[in-house]
Amino acid sequence: MTAAMLISGALAFLSHYYWEQALEAEGTPAQRRFLIWTGKGLLLPIVFWFVVNCGALPGLPGFLPEVAVARSRGGSWLSLLWNSSGPPVFAVSSFWTAVTFGWLLVQLAFQAADRGELARQCGFFSLFLAPVASLIVHAAGLAGLGFALLVWLVPIVHFALPLAHKKKIPPSYARAIARIKFGKYKDAELEVLHELEKCEEDFDGWLMLAELYARHFHDLPEADRTIRELCGQPNVTAIQISLALHRLADWHLDLGADPLSARSALAEICQRWPGTHFARMAQLRINQLPACREHLLEQRKPKTFRLPALRDDLDVAPAAQTAEMSPSEVKALADKCVEKLRRNPNDVAARERFAILLAEQLGKVDLAIEQLELLLAMPDPPEQKAAEWLALVAAWRMKYQQNWDAARLTLKRLIQLYPQTPQAFAAQRRLSLVEVEQRLRKGRPQD
């Protein structure tokens, strides 16, 4: 009986393995169906066999006479029942396994892309396996019918599995991209939807569809809804969600001029993965967003800031300049720069703008130069920007402070540190002109 139970467990494991292979597309429901199938077809008949032979059901004497006689005489009938139940348990488990493989073969026939090939394969194996199965039935009788069917069906199911598993072709959006390039956005949408029907969980397809809605159909609410639903899918990874929400923030800023909605999209990243790299990057971008739509539109207005880095007239008197903004506008813009620097001291653009406002609008040249020196003290500043900053310092020294010696030292520093920049050539030219002017002054007779 112990051997029969081990064989029964092995057959159940074999059935479960091929059940998973044949019905892998169903996932969890397939597992539940297998448990029900095993309970009804294998466990219930074995339990019924033992219950009946134990005399638990009135009116049923049992299938084993020797057990019934031993039980009526008060003998040791349990061990007798256990030792006598091996062949019935083997017959039930083998027949149940054979029925399982027969049912799996039918399912594979429904799934097969080429049923003709499956039929030819079944016929080929049957030529060799059917005679073997017949010999087993002839030798063992009906008790060996289940085992004979297994010998016949298991190889057929095993080699039929590749025919039923269709190779998944990844979606291709080349036709949709071509439609977009030709301006046929409605046709492109249909192409994307057609590809998504093949693979409903494809991230790239849903992202392309959302971008169509945002950039070409100008339907930001629909694009927002598509991205939010995409981020709610269980198969989407963290980096994909972060990419999608950053893209959504871009659309709200670029197309809708809506920093509040952009902030909401980025805040979702912080809520999903607090303390992670994704949250830190999203928070850094949130800190740089304008407070409202009006501030965003104000930032987009073209502002003209005089950058005299390549000009020869570096010593034009301040009185010759014309104010381009009112004092209230200058103060408001300076306050915005200060607020940005309070949130992010490494905001280069805000610090540079703040320095120019201090020097050219507010008359605080020393503070402006301190701001540029802070930028120059950064590790590995961009060469072109550093040269521009030094040129600005030299220009302010000459224009606003009339400090020719300090300006000359700054120009020499520019030439020494960044000799190949356009600012360095302008500085060298300006130094040469100053030297010529000094020689002319020394050679001019005093009145």
JOBEL-V137637 format. One record per residue. SS is DSSP state (alpha for helix, beta for strand, coil for the rest). PHI is phi in whole degrees, 0 to 359 (none if undefined). PSI is psi in whole degrees, 0 to 359 (NA if undefined). Layout:
BEGIN
ss:SS phi:PHI psi:PSI
ss:SS phi:PHI psi:PSI
END
This chain:
BEGIN
ss:coil phi:none psi:322
ss:alpha phi:299 psi:318
ss:alpha phi:296 psi:321
ss:alpha phi:296 psi:322
ss:alpha phi:292 psi:320
ss:alpha phi:296 psi:318
ss:alpha phi:295 psi:321
ss:alpha phi:298 psi:317
ss:alpha phi:296 psi:320
ss:alpha phi:295 psi:320
ss:alpha phi:293 psi:323
ss:alpha phi:295 psi:319
ss:alpha phi:296 psi:318
ss:alpha phi:298 psi:317
ss:alpha phi:296 psi:319
ss:alpha phi:295 psi:322
ss:alpha phi:298 psi:310
ss:alpha phi:287 psi:333
ss:alpha phi:298 psi:315
ss:alpha phi:297 psi:319
ss:alpha phi:295 psi:319
ss:alpha phi:283 psi:328
ss:coil phi:242 psi:33
ss:coil phi:295 psi:336
ss:coil phi:291 psi:336
ss:coil phi:280 psi:335
ss:coil phi:70 psi:229
ss:alpha phi:300 psi:318
ss:alpha phi:304 psi:326
ss:alpha phi:294 psi:321
ss:alpha phi:296 psi:318
ss:alpha phi:296 psi:319
ss:alpha phi:296 psi:324
ss:alpha phi:293 psi:320
ss:alpha phi:297 psi:318
ss:alpha phi:295 psi:317
ss:alpha phi:299 psi:317
ss:alpha phi:292 psi:319
ss:alpha phi:296 psi:316
ss:alpha phi:284 psi:320
ss:alpha phi:268 psi:336
ss:alpha phi:244 psi:304
ss:alpha phi:290 psi:317
ss:alpha phi:298 psi:314
ss:alpha phi:298 psi:321
ss:alpha phi:293 psi:316
ss:alpha phi:297 psi:318
ss:alpha phi:299 psi:321
ss:alpha phi:301 psi:313
ss:alpha phi:289 psi:322
ss:alpha phi:296 psi:316
ss:alpha phi:294 psi:316
ss:alpha phi:285 psi:346
ss:coil phi:276 psi:354
ss:coil phi:78 psi:19
ss:coil phi:286 psi:340
ss:coil phi:256 psi:119
ss:coil phi:294 psi:141
ss:coil phi:90 psi:352
ss:coil phi:246 psi:112
ss:coil phi:286 psi:345
ss:coil phi:105 psi:163
ss:coil phi:266 psi:350
ss:coil phi:245 psi:105
ss:alpha phi:299 psi:321
ss:alpha phi:295 psi:328
ss:alpha phi:289 psi:320
ss:alpha phi:296 psi:320
ss:alpha phi:295 psi:315
ss:alpha phi:297 psi:324
ss:alpha phi:291 psi:322
ss:alpha phi:290 psi:332
ss:coil phi:270 psi:356
ss:coil phi:79 psi:21
ss:coil phi:276 psi:186
ss:coil phi:278 psi:82
ss:alpha phi:272 psi:341
ss:alpha phi:294 psi:314
ss:alpha phi:296 psi:324
ss:alpha phi:295 psi:319
ss:alpha phi:297 psi:317
ss:alpha phi:298 psi:314
ss:alpha phi:289 psi:335
ss:alpha phi:269 psi:353
ss:coil phi:268 psi:359
ss:alpha phi:300 psi:306
ss:alpha phi:300 psi:316
ss:alpha phi:298 psi:319
ss:alpha phi:296 psi:319
ss:alpha phi:297 psi:319
ss:alpha phi:296 psi:316
ss:alpha phi:295 psi:312
ss:alpha phi:293 psi:320
ss:alpha phi:291 psi:320
ss:alpha phi:292 psi:319
ss:alpha phi:298 psi:319
ss:alpha phi:295 psi:321
ss:alpha phi:296 psi:318
ss:alpha phi:296 psi:321
ss:alpha phi:299 psi:314
ss:alpha phi:292 psi:327
ss:alpha phi:296 psi:318
ss:alpha phi:293 psi:321
ss:alpha phi:296 psi:323
ss:alpha phi:296 psi:322
ss:alpha phi:296 psi:317
ss:alpha phi:297 psi:321
ss:alpha phi:294 psi:327
ss:alpha phi:296 psi:323
ss:alpha phi:290 psi:328
ss:alpha phi:276 psi:338
ss:coil phi:296 psi:135
ss:coil phi:286 psi:328
ss:coil phi:238 psi:91
ss:alpha phi:289 psi:334
ss:alpha phi:296 psi:317
ss:alpha phi:297 psi:321
ss:alpha phi:296 psi:319
ss:alpha phi:295 psi:319
ss:alpha phi:295 psi:322
ss:alpha phi:293 psi:319
ss:alpha phi:297 psi:319
ss:alpha phi:294 psi:321
ss:alpha phi:297 psi:312
ss:alpha phi:292 psi:328
ss:alpha phi:294 psi:331
ss:alpha phi:301 psi:325
ss:alpha phi:263 psi:326
ss:alpha phi:271 psi:331
ss:alpha phi:298 psi:317
ss:alpha phi:298 psi:322
ss:alpha phi:296 psi:318
ss:alpha phi:296 psi:322
ss:alpha phi:295 psi:319
ss:alpha phi:298 psi:322
ss:alpha phi:294 psi:318
ss:alpha phi:294 psi:320
ss:alpha phi:296 psi:322
ss:alpha phi:280 psi:320
ss:alpha phi:257 psi:349
ss:alpha phi:79 psi:197
ss:alpha phi:296 psi:334
ss:alpha phi:297 psi:336
ss:alpha phi:262 psi:9
ss:alpha phi:297 psi:316
ss:alpha phi:298 psi:316
ss:alpha phi:295 psi:322
ss:alpha phi:296 psi:317
ss:alpha phi:295 psi:325
ss:alpha phi:297 psi:315
ss:alpha phi:302 psi:328
ss:alpha phi:278 psi:315
ss:alpha phi:273 psi:325
ss:alpha phi:301 psi:312
ss:alpha phi:298 psi:324
ss:alpha phi:295 psi:314
ss:alpha phi:296 psi:320
ss:alpha phi:300 psi:314
ss:alpha phi:276 psi:351
ss:alpha phi:272 psi:344
ss:alpha phi:302 psi:314
ss:alpha phi:298 psi:331
ss:alpha phi:289 psi:333
ss:alpha phi:272 psi:335
ss:coil phi:275 psi:102
ss:coil phi:285 psi:135
ss:coil phi:290 psi:126
ss:coil phi:283 psi:123
ss:coil phi:264 psi:122
ss:coil phi:296 psi:147
ss:coil phi:295 psi:147
ss:coil phi:239 psi:131
ss:coil phi:248 psi:23
ss:alpha phi:296 psi:319
ss:alpha phi:294 psi:321
ss:alpha phi:295 psi:318
ss:alpha phi:297 psi:321
ss:alpha phi:296 psi:319
ss:alpha phi:297 psi:322
ss:alpha phi:295 psi:317
ss:alpha phi:297 psi:329
ss:coil phi:270 psi:5
ss:coil phi:79 psi:13
ss:coil phi:264 psi:76
ss:alpha phi:288 psi:326
ss:alpha phi:294 psi:318
ss:alpha phi:295 psi:323
ss:alpha phi:296 psi:320
ss:alpha phi:299 psi:317
ss:alpha phi:296 psi:322
ss:alpha phi:295 psi:318
ss:alpha phi:296 psi:316
ss:alpha phi:297 psi:324
ss:alpha phi:296 psi:319
ss:alpha phi:290 psi:325
ss:alpha phi:291 psi:337
ss:alpha phi:295 psi:331
ss:alpha phi:284 psi:326
ss:coil phi:215 psi:93
ss:coil phi:292 psi:342
ss:coil phi:258 psi:17
ss:coil phi:284 psi:118
ss:alpha phi:294 psi:315
ss:alpha phi:299 psi:323
ss:alpha phi:295 psi:315
ss:alpha phi:294 psi:324
ss:alpha phi:293 psi:321
ss:alpha phi:295 psi:321
ss:alpha phi:296 psi:317
ss:alpha phi:297 psi:322
ss:alpha phi:292 psi:326
ss:alpha phi:300 psi:313
ss:alpha phi:299 psi:320
ss:alpha phi:284 psi:308
ss:alpha phi:271 psi:331
ss:alpha phi:249 psi:329
ss:coil phi:263 psi:353
ss:coil phi:54 psi:41
ss:coil phi:244 psi:78
ss:alpha phi:296 psi:322
ss:alpha phi:301 psi:320
ss:alpha phi:291 psi:322
ss:alpha phi:296 psi:319
ss:alpha phi:298 psi:315
ss:alpha phi:296 psi:320
ss:alpha phi:296 psi:317
ss:alpha phi:294 psi:318
ss:alpha phi:297 psi:319
ss:alpha phi:293 psi:322
ss:alpha phi:298 psi:318
ss:alpha phi:291 psi:342
ss:coil phi:273 psi:354
ss:coil phi:287 psi:141
ss:coil phi:290 psi:338
ss:coil phi:272 psi:356
ss:coil phi:278 psi:134
ss:coil phi:277 psi:169
ss:alpha phi:296 psi:318
ss:alpha phi:292 psi:328
ss:alpha phi:291 psi:319
ss:alpha phi:297 psi:317
ss:alpha phi:299 psi:316
ss:alpha phi:299 psi:315
ss:alpha phi:295 psi:318
ss:alpha phi:288 psi:325
ss:alpha phi:295 psi:320
ss:alpha phi:296 psi:320
ss:alpha phi:297 psi:320
ss:alpha phi:298 psi:320
ss:alpha phi:301 psi:316
ss:alpha phi:295 psi:318
ss:alpha phi:296 psi:326
ss:alpha phi:281 psi:309
ss:alpha phi:287 psi:319
ss:coil phi:260 psi:326
ss:coil phi:255 psi:352
ss:coil phi:48 psi:46
ss:coil phi:235 psi:85
ss:alpha phi:292 psi:336
ss:alpha phi:293 psi:316
ss:alpha phi:293 psi:324
ss:alpha phi:296 psi:319
ss:alpha phi:296 psi:323
ss:alpha phi:296 psi:319
ss:alpha phi:295 psi:318
ss:alpha phi:288 psi:327
ss:alpha phi:295 psi:332
ss:alpha phi:296 psi:326
ss:alpha phi:297 psi:316
ss:alpha phi:296 psi:326
ss:alpha phi:286 psi:325
ss:alpha phi:287 psi:317
ss:coil phi:228 psi:68
ss:coil phi:297 psi:140
ss:coil phi:82 psi:359
ss:coil phi:265 psi:174
ss:alpha phi:299 psi:322
ss:alpha phi:298 psi:317
ss:alpha phi:293 psi:320
ss:alpha phi:295 psi:317
ss:alpha phi:294 psi:320
ss:alpha phi:294 psi:318
ss:alpha phi:294 psi:322
ss:alpha phi:299 psi:320
ss:alpha phi:288 psi:325
ss:alpha phi:299 psi:319
ss:alpha phi:296 psi:336
ss:coil phi:267 psi:355
ss:coil phi:284 psi:147
ss:coil phi:296 psi:156
ss:coil phi:289 psi:329
ss:coil phi:207 psi:179
ss:alpha phi:296 psi:321
ss:alpha phi:297 psi:318
ss:alpha phi:295 psi:323
ss:alpha phi:296 psi:315
ss:alpha phi:295 psi:326
ss:alpha phi:295 psi:320
ss:alpha phi:295 psi:328
ss:alpha phi:280 psi:346
ss:coil phi:294 psi:135
ss:coil phi:294 psi:125
ss:coil phi:249 psi:134
ss:coil phi:257 psi:112
ss:coil phi:247 psi:127
ss:coil phi:286 psi:117
ss:coil phi:247 psi:97
ss:alpha phi:276 psi:28
ss:alpha phi:295 psi:328
ss:alpha phi:250 psi:11
ss:coil phi:271 psi:150
ss:coil phi:273 psi:335
ss:coil phi:273 psi:63
ss:coil phi:285 psi:347
ss:coil phi:248 psi:30
ss:coil phi:296 psi:138
ss:coil phi:293 psi:145
ss:alpha phi:302 psi:332
ss:alpha phi:294 psi:339
ss:alpha phi:281 psi:352
ss:coil phi:274 psi:151
ss:coil phi:248 psi:135
ss:coil phi:289 psi:130
ss:coil phi:264 psi:347
ss:coil phi:224 psi:154
ss:coil phi:285 psi:161
ss:alpha phi:303 psi:322
ss:alpha phi:294 psi:322
ss:alpha phi:294 psi:320
ss:alpha phi:297 psi:315
ss:alpha phi:297 psi:317
ss:alpha phi:297 psi:318
ss:alpha phi:293 psi:321
ss:alpha phi:295 psi:321
ss:alpha phi:297 psi:321
ss:alpha phi:297 psi:318
ss:alpha phi:297 psi:318
ss:alpha phi:296 psi:319
ss:alpha phi:296 psi:319
ss:alpha phi:297 psi:317
ss:alpha phi:291 psi:332
ss:alpha phi:292 psi:321
ss:alpha phi:285 psi:323
ss:coil phi:217 psi:94
ss:coil phi:299 psi:343
ss:coil phi:267 psi:14
ss:coil phi:284 psi:99
ss:alpha phi:295 psi:315
ss:alpha phi:297 psi:319
ss:alpha phi:294 psi:320
ss:alpha phi:290 psi:322
ss:alpha phi:295 psi:316
ss:alpha phi:296 psi:320
ss:alpha phi:298 psi:318
ss:alpha phi:297 psi:317
ss:alpha phi:295 psi:321
ss:alpha phi:297 psi:316
ss:alpha phi:300 psi:316
ss:alpha phi:282 psi:312
ss:alpha phi:264 psi:344
ss:coil phi:243 psi:325
ss:coil phi:257 psi:351
ss:coil phi:74 psi:17
ss:coil phi:257 psi:77
ss:alpha phi:291 psi:318
ss:alpha phi:299 psi:316
ss:alpha phi:296 psi:322
ss:alpha phi:297 psi:317
ss:alpha phi:294 psi:325
ss:alpha phi:299 psi:320
ss:alpha phi:296 psi:318
ss:alpha phi:291 psi:326
ss:alpha phi:294 psi:326
ss:alpha phi:297 psi:320
ss:alpha phi:293 psi:320
ss:alpha phi:292 psi:337
ss:coil phi:277 psi:355
ss:coil phi:296 psi:151
ss:coil phi:292 psi:126
ss:coil phi:53 psi:61
ss:coil phi:291 psi:152
ss:coil phi:301 psi:135
ss:alpha phi:300 psi:316
ss:alpha phi:295 psi:317
ss:alpha phi:293 psi:318
ss:alpha phi:299 psi:320
ss:alpha phi:295 psi:320
ss:alpha phi:296 psi:319
ss:alpha phi:295 psi:317
ss:alpha phi:295 psi:323
ss:alpha phi:296 psi:322
ss:alpha phi:295 psi:318
ss:alpha phi:300 psi:315
ss:alpha phi:297 psi:318
ss:alpha phi:297 psi:317
ss:alpha phi:292 psi:323
ss:alpha phi:301 psi:319
ss:alpha phi:282 psi:316
ss:alpha phi:285 psi:311
ss:coil phi:262 psi:332
ss:coil phi:253 psi:347
ss:coil phi:54 psi:33
ss:coil phi:259 psi:88
ss:alpha phi:290 psi:324
ss:alpha phi:294 psi:314
ss:alpha phi:296 psi:322
ss:alpha phi:295 psi:319
ss:alpha phi:296 psi:320
ss:alpha phi:296 psi:322
ss:alpha phi:293 psi:319
ss:alpha phi:296 psi:320
ss:alpha phi:294 psi:322
ss:alpha phi:297 psi:320
ss:alpha phi:297 psi:315
ss:alpha phi:294 psi:322
ss:alpha phi:289 psi:319
ss:alpha phi:277 psi:324
ss:coil phi:227 psi:68
ss:coil phi:290 psi:340
ss:coil phi:262 psi:7
ss:coil phi:272 psi:156
ss:alpha phi:300 psi:326
ss:alpha phi:297 psi:324
ss:alpha phi:294 psi:321
ss:alpha phi:294 psi:319
ss:alpha phi:296 psi:320
ss:alpha phi:295 psi:319
ss:alpha phi:296 psi:320
ss:alpha phi:295 psi:320
ss:alpha phi:292 psi:321
ss:alpha phi:296 psi:321
ss:alpha phi:297 psi:318
ss:alpha phi:296 psi:321
ss:alpha phi:296 psi:319
ss:alpha phi:295 psi:320
ss:alpha phi:296 psi:317
ss:alpha phi:298 psi:319
ss:alpha phi:296 psi:318
ss:alpha phi:295 psi:322
ss:alpha phi:293 psi:323
ss:alpha phi:295 psi:318
ss:alpha phi:295 psi:326
ss:alpha phi:275 psi:351
ss:coil phi:282 psi:132
ss:coil phi:291 psi:142
ss:coil phi:281 psi:138
ss:coil phi:284 psi:NA
END
